[in-house]
């Protein structure tokens, strides 16, 4: 059964899955994987290049990018999970973190941020056009939105439910909101293949971690993304 996106995050399997007790520790441990470290590093480098000024992170989780982006002046993070918010508030006490349900909008004022990001979230929630519209609303004119989206529609099991992911036409949504694409970056080629393969996942710990330098893996992944990739990261400008 396909779950339809509902009004509130509490009714959505993806939001519920990231509200479970222990999610902060589990999410931190996830990045002990060499492959997930490489995926994170690719995202961080892109954000470091394009993110400036006052930044809003629409799904902050454990704060992977907080204090990692050199041109960002202030960092505001939103999340549906109270546990994530407690975690980042304790870890980064000099920044602002607020509870927010993206399926109900963004509870912040118009024209407030030079950069608005939403990473590894839009693909699963649905109502993508509404969320992108809210990101545009809280961004300043000439500001930058950065978000990613899967390159193909697929069904995913989340807890006891199934949802359709990356099921909307993201390119049309960008056009409908009159956003100008500054850059499109393909992500997750070999890394996506490794994560989906059980025996290669073991190799992640045994071979990739110990034998291959990170710079080599980055170059290999960048080359492979020219031919096949799992998702696209969009950097767009607000008119």
Secondary structure, DSSP 8 states (H G I E B T S, - for coil): -B----SSGGGSHHHHHTTSTTHHHHHHHHTTSHHHHHHHHHHHHHHHHH--EEEEESS-TTTTTTTT-TTEEEEEEEES-HHHHHHHHHH-TTSEEEE--GGG---S-SS-EEEEEE-S-HHHH--HHHHHHHHHHHEEEEEEEEEEEESS-EEEEETTEEEEES-S-HHHHHHHTT-EEEEEEEE-SHHHHHHH-HHHHHHIIIIIHHHS-HHHHHHHHHHHTTT--SEEEEEEE--
